[in-house]
Amino acid sequence: MAKKRQTKSLDSLSSVSAPTSASSIGQQPVSKGVQLKSSLGNCYVVDKVLSERLAAGRIWCVYRATHRGKQFILKDIIPGDFDYVIPLYKQVEHSLHTRTAVDSIPERHILVFPYLEKGLLHVDITAFSSISKTVIIRNALTGLADIHDQHIIHTDVKPTNVMLDSFKQDNGDLGWRNVQITDLEAAVVLPPKARGLADRLSGNHFWRSPEAWARGIQSTPSDIYSFAIVVEEANRASPEDQAELILRRHLSFFASEMEDFEGFIAYHGGDDNPFVKRLKKLLCAFNEDNPRLPFGRWQQVDPRFGDLICKMTYMDPPRRITAREALQHPWSDGT
């Protein structure tokens, strides 16, 4: 039985109520120092705006706030999404490695989450031992497996959505705790017999799966591909490189064999898909002067780790290993 994490000390998500007020469209962002009372009777004091974005005619923010000396994340949720994400989070509230809402401020359509210090993109992974890195990845993969068990596609797996707390240990080494998959606001619950999402460009372009680029059928294997890219950090390309370099790297590193690539073409209905044509053109550009560099042949990589990444990054989505299967892989179980 999964343990209840300490960060869920307020109440279960079942206590998070749906908003009863009118739409929050038109509300101004919350200023620093403002106190907000929640549906559970807690008082959160906003101390910093972490991010903001413009949508639906207003600015939507993510805040850091404090309640009884502890820090929390407060997130503006678009009213129509608020009612959708509350039961979604409830489906995975048991997961030790998935960050879910612990409170709400209904009149402002705000959800409250435990505070986590850093996303994986901003953590110095080289400072951790190989055992620690394995456990961190395994914990994040467990969170993803818990999400997939509920027929939920995350759709936006990326380094900033794998978060943890880090700290200095007494001996000076870097320690860590609370590894969690975060930000399920863009997640989608699929009916059990549904193939997946279609005609949608999901996720961030640095970490997007090939079928997401193709606006093809996207399901849990799409999250697996993105997770593998996050783990390997193969696409740490600068923003100016943009999609073309990323796609070349995907083909170079992870299109392991022509049979796999042909499976990807068949998955998308043949050569008529514009993205398939684009990939074939890129694939033809590899030659003796510009060779492919399949990840499975990288000699400096632990063979077990290389095998896991290859199984997670087949171009043909049905061939990819699942999150639960990956947790049984010799690399991730430490054997």
SVG drawing of the C-alpha trace seen along z (x, -y; Angstrom):
<svg xmlns="http://www.w3.org/2000/svg" viewBox="-22 -44 54 52">
<polyline fill="none" stroke="black" stroke-width="0.4" points="0.0,0.0 1.4,-3.4 2.4,-5.7 0.7,-9.1 3.4,-11.7 3.9,-14.4 3.0,-17.1 -0.6,-15.9 -1.0,-17.0 -4.0,-19.3 -6.8,-17.0 -7.5,-14.7 -8.6,-16.2 -12.1,-15.1 -12.2,-18.2 -11.4,-20.5 -14.7,-22.0 -15.8,-23.3 -16.2,-27.1 -19.6,-28.5 -19.0,-32.1 -19.3,-33.7 -16.5,-33.4 -13.2,-34.8 -12.6,-36.2 -11.6,-39.8 -10.1,-39.4 -6.7,-41.1 -3.7,-39.0 -3.1,-38.8 -0.6,-41.2 2.2,-40.3 1.1,-40.3 -2.5,-39.5 -4.2,-36.9 -6.5,-34.3 -8.8,-32.1 -9.3,-28.6 -12.2,-26.1 -10.6,-24.3 -10.3,-27.5 -6.6,-28.0 -5.1,-31.4 -2.4,-31.7 -0.3,-34.8 1.1,-35.5 4.8,-36.3 5.8,-36.0 4.5,-35.7 6.4,-32.8 5.0,-33.0 2.2,-34.6 0.5,-34.0 -2.2,-35.8 -5.3,-33.7 -9.0,-34.3 -8.7,-38.0 -6.8,-38.0 -3.4,-37.2 -3.2,-33.8 -0.5,-33.4 1.3,-30.9 2.1,-32.1 4.3,-31.1 2.4,-31.5 2.8,-30.7 0.5,-29.1 1.7,-28.5 5.3,-28.8 5.1,-26.3 5.3,-27.2 2.7,-26.3 2.0,-26.9 -1.2,-28.6 -2.3,-28.3 -4.9,-30.2 -7.1,-27.8 -9.3,-28.8 -12.9,-28.3 -13.9,-25.8 -10.8,-23.7 -11.3,-24.0 -14.2,-21.6 -12.3,-19.2 -9.0,-19.0 -10.4,-18.5 -11.7,-15.0 -8.6,-14.2 -6.3,-15.1 -8.5,-13.0 -7.9,-10.0 -4.1,-10.1 -4.2,-11.6 -2.9,-8.2 0.4,-8.6 3.5,-9.3 5.2,-10.7 2.5,-12.8 1.9,-16.3 -1.8,-16.8 -4.0,-19.6 -4.4,-19.8 -6.7,-22.8 -8.6,-25.4 -9.7,-29.0 -13.0,-28.6 -14.0,-32.2 -10.8,-32.9 -10.6,-29.4 -7.2,-28.8 -5.8,-25.3 -3.2,-24.9 -0.3,-22.5 2.6,-21.5 5.7,-23.6 8.6,-21.8 11.9,-23.6 13.3,-22.8 12.4,-21.3 14.8,-18.7 16.0,-21.2 17.5,-23.3 19.0,-20.6 22.7,-19.8 22.3,-16.1 26.0,-15.6 26.2,-16.3 24.3,-13.2 25.7,-9.7 24.7,-7.2 22.5,-5.4 20.7,-8.6 20.2,-9.5 18.6,-6.0 16.3,-6.4 15.2,-9.9 14.4,-8.7 12.6,-5.6 10.5,-7.8 9.5,-10.1 8.7,-7.1 6.5,-5.7 4.5,-8.9 4.0,-8.6 3.0,-5.0 0.4,-6.0 -1.0,-8.5 -1.1,-6.0 -2.8,-3.4 -5.8,-5.8 -6.0,-6.1 -4.6,-9.6 -2.2,-11.1 0.0,-13.8 0.6,-15.4 3.4,-17.8 6.2,-15.7 9.3,-17.9 12.1,-18.6 10.3,-21.5 7.4,-19.1 9.6,-16.6 10.3,-18.4 12.0,-17.7 13.4,-19.3 17.2,-19.4 19.3,-20.2 22.8,-20.1 23.5,-17.2 25.7,-17.3 28.7,-16.0 28.3,-18.7 26.8,-16.4 23.6,-17.3 20.6,-15.5 17.1,-15.2 13.5,-14.2 9.9,-14.4 10.4,-13.6 7.1,-14.2 5.5,-14.5 3.7,-17.9 1.3,-20.1 -1.6,-17.8 -3.7,-20.8 -3.2,-19.8 -3.7,-16.1 -6.5,-14.1 -8.5,-11.2 -9.1,-8.7 -12.0,-6.2 -10.5,-2.7 -11.2,-1.7 -10.1,-5.1 -7.0,-5.0 -5.9,-8.5 -5.9,-12.1 -5.9,-13.2 -5.1,-16.3 -3.3,-18.0 0.2,-19.4 0.7,-18.5 3.5,-19.5 6.7,-21.6 8.6,-21.3 11.8,-20.3 10.3,-17.2 7.4,-16.4 7.0,-12.8 7.1,-12.2 3.4,-11.4 2.6,-14.6 4.7,-16.5 2.6,-14.6 -0.7,-15.5 -1.3,-11.8 -2.9,-9.5 -1.3,-10.3 -1.7,-8.1 0.4,-7.0 3.3,-5.9 3.7,-9.6 4.4,-10.4 6.9,-7.5 8.9,-9.0 9.0,-12.4 10.1,-11.0 12.9,-9.1 14.1,-12.4 13.9,-14.1 15.9,-11.4 18.6,-11.3 18.5,-15.1 19.3,-14.5 17.6,-17.6 19.3,-20.3 19.4,-22.4 19.4,-26.2 16.2,-27.9 17.5,-29.3 18.1,-25.7 14.3,-25.1 12.5,-22.2 14.7,-21.2 17.7,-20.3 15.5,-18.5 13.9,-16.4 17.2,-15.4 18.4,-14.3 15.3,-12.3 15.9,-10.5 19.6,-10.1 19.4,-8.9 16.2,-7.0 15.0,-5.7 16.8,-2.4 16.0,-0.5 14.0,-1.0 11.3,1.5 10.7,-0.9 10.4,-3.9 8.1,-2.0 5.9,-1.2 5.7,-4.9 4.7,-5.6 2.0,-3.0 0.7,-4.3 0.0,-7.6 -1.7,-6.1 1.2,-6.2 3.2,-8.9 0.3,-11.4 1.0,-12.9 3.0,-16.1 5.1,-15.4 6.0,-11.9 7.2,-13.5 9.3,-15.9 10.9,-13.1 11.7,-11.0 13.4,-14.0 15.5,-14.5 16.3,-10.7 17.6,-10.9 20.0,-13.7 22.1,-11.3 25.2,-10.1 28.9,-9.3 29.6,-13.0 26.5,-13.3 26.1,-9.9 23.3,-8.7 24.3,-8.2 21.9,-5.6 21.7,-5.8 21.9,-2.0 25.5,-2.1 26.8,-4.8 29.7,-2.9 29.9,-5.4 26.4,-4.6 25.5,-1.8 24.2,1.0 21.2,1.5 20.3,-2.2 20.8,-2.3 18.5,0.7 15.8,-1.0 16.0,-4.3 15.8,-2.5 12.7,-0.6 11.1,-3.9 11.9,-5.7 10.8,-3.4 9.4,-5.6 6.4,-3.2 4.3,-4.0 2.8,-0.5 6.3,0.9 7.3,-1.3 7.7,0.1 5.1,-1.0 5.9,-2.9 5.1,0.2 7.3,2.4 10.1,-0.1 10.0,0.1 10.7,3.8 13.6,3.2 17.0,4.4 18.4,0.8 15.6,-0.8 15.3,2.0 19.1,1.8 19.8,5.5"/>
</svg>
